[in-house]
Amino acid sequence: MADIIDGKAFAADLRGKVAEGVAEFSAKAGRKPGLAVVLVGEDPASQIYVRNKHKATVAAGMESFEHRLPADTTQEDLLALVAQLNADPAVDGILVQLPLPKGLDENAVIQAIDPDKDVDGFTTASAGRLMTGLPGFVACTPLGCLMLLKDRLGDLSGKTAVIIGRSNIVGKPMAQLLLRESCTVTIAHSRTKDLPDVVRAADIVVAAVGRPEMVKGDWLKPGATVIDVGINRVPAADEGKTKLVGDVDFASASETVGAITPVPGGVGPMTIACLLYNTLEAANRREG
Ligand code: GUN
């Protein structure tokens, strides 16, 4: 049976380390690191995410600046807020919660964020810095996946990695991160031919396609390390109930592979921990 990679425990440990770093920063700088989170509209899922981010930020000893704007906020007003946060010396990191309500230009808002405060790693400047090896911020989910992989495997150099999914937020930055670690990287996606054979060649598999339990145990190389980014809600065995599953069929995969992240409790908890990590890093760079 595979080892289970405990993302929840790793994230708790990382949050503890960030809190120590925050205490050191605050003693030196005479202020706390600050994270500004902007939420536009009433999307229920976004409200929960933002509340969780606020709690985690405060628990780490940082300043949390929450900006809640009505759904009918204009592009101009939103851009003015981002400009104000860019200029505010108390703000080290800026996160604009996505999706934005219809009518707002998401891309224009994200690109307006100062790359040195882009703790989500969503600006094209951050993507370009990652691609060219310059210091910048890496999107939280792929960064969390990399931390789990390095903790499990140590040096990743020379390993064969297959990423399933090509999104700007996970698949593409994940590929860049693994390339930076000297892996041989393949990005597979919905049009990839003979996907099971492609996946079977991999020492490292990162599944980020958003299809419940798509990757089966017999697609995987024995001993491989599997990171499951999927969070899919599906009907449970109990009538009327639902459950969360990943993009990997955990039951069959865990009979073949060396190690695998569970869903929930794998990659999920790493995302907020990495947001705090990036915010502390932003504060240290700005003061340094
Ligand atoms: N919406 C869902 N996840 C995220 C995230 O990580 N960052 C932002 N900005 N919006 C999101």
Boltz pocket constraint, residues with backbone or C-beta under 6 A from the ligand:
constraints:
  - pocket:
      binder: B
      contacts: [[A, 49], [A, 95], [A, 96], [A, 97], [A, 98], [A, 99], [A, 120], [A, 140]]
      max_distance: 6.0
